[in-house]
Amino acid sequence: MIKTAAGHGAQIALEALQFAYPGGRPMAFDATIAASDIVAVMGPSGSGKSTLLSLIAGFERPASGRILIDGEDVSALTPHRRPVSMVFQENNLFAHLTVAQNVGLGRSPSLKLTEEDRAAVSDALARTGLAGKEDRLPQALSGGERQRVALARVLIRKRPVLLMDEPFASLGPALRDEMLALIAALHAEQKMTVLMATHDPRDAERLCKTMIFVEDGRISATGTTGAFVSGTASEAFNRYIGARREIN
């Protein structure tokens, strides 16, 4: 796994990435994301947001181009060897494992934990509001609690890049606010680089400094979140937000 110094994020550079699903349209991504930035990835459904995150994480492989993290080419590395953590909408928890075990996977896929590891798991659970729920199974938790388990696992991994694929889409407004505050606190502590795919500009405003707008398998615009929300960054984004307002 690529090693980076603890307590800071990593720059991400996407250089002429080319990708296509079988029978699908070609996608192409070029971008440079500053270390420790918090970036919203927005765009219509099917535009390529999840694919972009999956390429960075290593769940998909580009046909050509490079992915650099802190200057190191990770394009050929498997997901577990990349300095990346990812939180999915469906939490990616194992139903047969307890809360503590699901978090412990962040330190050891075999769950062979040292005393130091167990202490780190307990600390992460306490800091994410899950103390006392170590022995529960995921089905005994609320949706917000399951997301907290996923974030506790991120906390003990201490990777410099955090990717989130619409992690709060199924949560109500109050829980969304709680989770956004938790991500903000986690970022303040670890300074990781964060990319969050979302359909909700309110999430982006609350958390993200920068925005990337994806459409038709390409990054069509980048800028500050404030510029996007004020309507000055991208006409395509303005049309997208306008259409979503009409639907809602």
C-alpha positions as CSV (number, residue, x, y, z in Angstrom):
1,M,0.0,0.0,0.0
2,I,1.2,3.5,-0.8
3,K,2.4,5.2,2.4
4,T,1.6,8.8,3.2
5,A,2.2,10.9,6.3
6,A,-0.4,10.7,9.0
7,G,-2.8,13.6,9.6
8,H,-3.1,15.1,6.1
9,G,-4.8,14.4,2.8
10,A,-3.3,13.5,-0.5
11,Q,-3.4,15.3,-3.9
12,I,-5.4,13.3,-6.5
13,A,-4.5,13.7,-10.2
14,L,-6.6,12.1,-12.9
15,E,-4.6,12.1,-16.2
16,A,-6.6,11.4,-19.4
17,L,-8.5,8.5,-17.8
18,Q,-10.6,6.6,-20.3
19,F,-13.2,4.0,-19.3
20,A,-16.4,2.4,-20.7
21,Y,-18.7,-0.4,-19.4
22,P,-19.3,-3.1,-22.0
23,G,-21.7,-1.7,-24.5
24,G,-21.7,1.7,-22.7
25,R,-20.6,5.1,-23.8
26,P,-17.0,6.1,-23.3
27,M,-16.1,8.2,-20.3
28,A,-13.1,10.5,-19.9
29,F,-11.9,12.2,-16.7
30,D,-9.2,14.8,-16.2
31,A,-8.8,16.6,-12.9
32,T,-6.5,17.7,-10.1
33,I,-7.8,17.7,-6.5
34,A,-5.8,19.5,-3.9
35,A,-4.7,17.7,-0.8
36,S,-7.2,18.0,2.1
37,D,-9.9,19.6,0.0
38,I,-13.5,18.6,0.4
39,V,-15.1,18.1,-3.0
40,A,-18.7,17.6,-4.0
41,V,-19.2,15.5,-7.1
42,M,-22.5,16.4,-8.6
43,G,-24.3,15.5,-11.9
44,P,-27.4,13.8,-13.3
45,S,-28.1,10.1,-12.5
46,G,-25.9,8.0,-14.9
47,S,-23.5,10.8,-15.6
48,G,-20.5,9.0,-14.2
49,K,-20.2,10.2,-10.6
50,S,-20.0,6.7,-9.1
51,T,-17.7,5.5,-11.9
52,L,-15.3,8.3,-11.2
53,L,-15.1,7.4,-7.5
54,S,-14.8,3.7,-8.3
55,L,-11.9,4.4,-10.6
56,I,-10.1,6.3,-7.8
57,A,-10.9,3.5,-5.3
58,G,-9.7,0.8,-7.7
59,F,-13.0,-1.0,-8.1
60,E,-12.9,-0.2,-11.8
61,R,-9.8,-0.1,-14.0
62,P,-9.3,2.6,-16.7
63,A,-8.7,1.5,-20.2
64,S,-5.9,4.2,-20.4
65,G,-4.6,7.1,-18.4
66,R,-3.3,7.4,-14.9
67,I,-4.5,8.0,-11.4
68,L,-1.9,9.6,-9.2
69,I,-2.2,9.9,-5.4
70,D,0.4,12.1,-3.8
71,G,2.4,11.7,-7.1
72,E,2.3,7.9,-7.0
73,D,0.7,6.0,-9.9
74,V,-1.9,3.8,-8.3
75,S,-3.7,2.8,-11.5
76,A,-2.6,-0.8,-11.4
77,L,-3.1,-1.3,-7.6
78,T,-5.9,-3.3,-6.1
79,P,-8.3,-1.4,-3.9
80,H,-6.8,-2.6,-0.5
81,R,-3.4,-1.3,-1.6
82,R,-4.6,2.2,-2.3
83,P,-4.5,4.9,0.4
84,V,-8.3,5.2,0.1
85,S,-11.4,4.5,2.2
86,M,-14.8,4.5,0.7
87,V,-18.3,4.8,2.2
88,F,-21.2,3.6,0.2
89,Q,-24.9,4.5,0.3
90,E,-25.7,0.9,1.5
91,N,-23.0,1.1,4.3
92,N,-21.1,-2.0,3.1
93,L,-21.4,-3.7,6.4
94,F,-21.4,-7.4,7.0
95,A,-24.7,-8.6,8.4
96,H,-23.2,-11.5,10.3
97,L,-20.6,-9.4,12.1
98,T,-21.1,-7.2,15.1
99,V,-20.6,-3.5,15.1
100,A,-17.2,-3.8,16.7
101,Q,-16.2,-6.5,14.2
102,N,-17.3,-4.4,11.2
103,V,-15.2,-1.6,12.5
104,G,-12.3,-3.9,13.3
105,L,-12.1,-4.8,9.6
106,G,-10.6,-1.4,9.0
107,R,-7.5,-2.6,10.9
108,S,-7.4,-6.3,9.9
109,P,-9.5,-8.1,7.2
110,S,-9.0,-11.3,9.2
111,L,-10.1,-9.6,12.5
112,K,-6.8,-10.7,14.2
113,L,-6.7,-7.6,16.3
114,T,-4.0,-6.5,18.8
115,E,-4.9,-4.8,22.0
116,E,-4.0,-1.5,20.4
117,D,-6.4,-2.3,17.5
118,R,-9.2,-3.1,20.0
119,A,-8.6,0.1,21.8
120,A,-8.7,2.0,18.5
121,V,-12.0,0.3,17.7
122,S,-13.5,1.3,21.1
123,D,-12.3,4.9,20.7
124,A,-13.7,5.2,17.2
125,L,-17.1,3.8,18.4
126,A,-17.2,6.2,21.3
127,R,-16.4,9.2,19.0
128,T,-19.1,8.3,16.5
129,G,-21.7,7.9,19.2
130,L,-21.8,4.1,19.2
131,A,-20.5,3.3,22.6
132,G,-22.5,0.5,24.2
133,K,-23.6,-0.9,20.8
134,E,-20.4,-2.9,20.1
135,D,-22.1,-6.3,20.1
136,R,-25.2,-5.4,18.0
137,L,-25.6,-6.7,14.5
138,P,-26.2,-4.2,11.7
139,Q,-29.9,-5.1,11.3
140,A,-30.5,-4.0,14.9
141,L,-29.3,-0.4,14.0
142,S,-31.0,2.5,12.5
143,G,-29.9,3.8,9.1
144,G,-27.9,6.6,10.7
145,E,-26.2,4.3,13.1
146,R,-25.2,2.0,10.3
147,Q,-23.5,5.0,8.6
148,R,-21.8,5.8,11.8
149,V,-20.3,2.3,11.9
150,A,-19.0,2.8,8.3
151,L,-17.5,6.1,9.4
152,A,-15.9,4.6,12.6
153,R,-14.2,2.1,10.3
154,V,-12.9,5.0,8.2
155,L,-11.7,6.7,11.4
156,I,-9.4,3.8,12.4
157,R,-8.1,3.2,8.9
158,K,-6.6,6.7,8.8
159,R,-6.3,6.8,5.0
160,P,-5.6,10.2,3.4
161,V,-8.4,9.9,0.8
162,L,-12.1,9.4,1.7
163,L,-14.6,8.7,-1.1
164,M,-18.3,8.8,-0.4
165,D,-20.9,7.7,-2.9
166,E,-24.2,9.3,-1.9
167,P,-23.8,8.1,1.6
168,F,-26.7,10.0,3.1
169,A,-29.3,9.6,0.3
170,S,-31.6,7.5,2.4
171,L,-31.5,9.6,5.6
172,G,-33.9,12.2,6.7
173,P,-32.9,15.9,7.1
174,A,-32.0,15.7,10.8
175,L,-29.8,12.6,10.4
176,R,-28.2,14.1,7.3
177,D,-27.2,17.1,9.3
178,E,-25.7,14.9,12.0
179,M,-23.7,12.9,9.5
180,L,-22.4,16.0,7.7
181,A,-21.3,17.4,11.0
182,L,-19.5,14.1,11.8
183,I,-17.7,14.2,8.5
184,A,-16.7,17.8,9.1
185,A,-15.3,16.9,12.5
186,L,-13.5,13.9,11.1
187,H,-11.9,16.1,8.4
188,A,-10.9,18.7,10.9
189,E,-9.0,16.0,12.8
190,Q,-7.4,14.0,10.0
191,K,-7.3,16.5,7.1
192,M,-8.0,13.8,4.6
193,T,-9.0,14.6,1.0
194,V,-12.8,14.0,0.7
195,L,-14.8,13.4,-2.5
196,M,-18.6,13.1,-2.0
197,A,-21.0,12.2,-4.7
198,T,-24.4,13.8,-4.0
199,H,-27.5,15.0,-5.7
200,D,-28.3,17.5,-3.0
201,P,-26.6,21.0,-3.3
202,R,-27.5,21.6,0.4
203,D,-25.1,18.8,1.3
204,A,-22.4,20.4,-0.9
205,E,-23.0,23.8,0.7
206,R,-22.8,22.5,4.2
207,L,-19.6,20.4,3.8
208,C,-17.7,21.0,0.6
209,K,-15.3,23.8,-0.5
210,T,-15.1,22.7,-4.1
211,M,-17.5,21.2,-6.6
212,I,-17.0,19.0,-9.7
213,F,-19.9,18.7,-12.1
214,V,-20.1,15.5,-14.2
215,E,-22.2,15.1,-17.2
216,D,-22.2,12.6,-20.1
217,G,-19.2,10.8,-18.6
218,R,-17.0,13.8,-18.4
219,I,-16.1,16.5,-15.9
220,S,-17.6,19.6,-17.5
221,A,-16.9,22.2,-14.8
222,T,-15.0,22.7,-11.5
223,G,-15.0,25.6,-9.1
224,T,-15.9,26.7,-5.6
225,T,-19.2,25.4,-4.2
226,G,-20.2,29.0,-3.7
227,A,-19.8,29.9,-7.4
228,F,-21.8,26.9,-8.4
229,V,-24.7,27.6,-6.0
230,S,-24.7,31.3,-6.9
231,G,-25.2,30.3,-10.6
232,T,-21.9,31.7,-11.9
233,A,-19.9,28.6,-12.4
234,S,-21.7,26.4,-15.0
235,E,-24.8,26.8,-17.2
236,A,-25.1,23.0,-17.3
237,F,-25.2,22.9,-13.5
238,N,-27.8,25.6,-13.5
239,R,-30.0,23.6,-15.9
240,Y,-29.5,20.5,-13.8
241,I,-30.5,22.2,-10.5
242,G,-33.4,23.9,-12.3
243,A,-34.7,20.6,-13.6
244,R,-34.3,19.0,-10.1
245,R,-36.3,21.9,-8.5
246,E,-39.1,21.3,-11.0
247,I,-39.2,17.6,-10.2
248,N,-39.3,18.3,-6.5
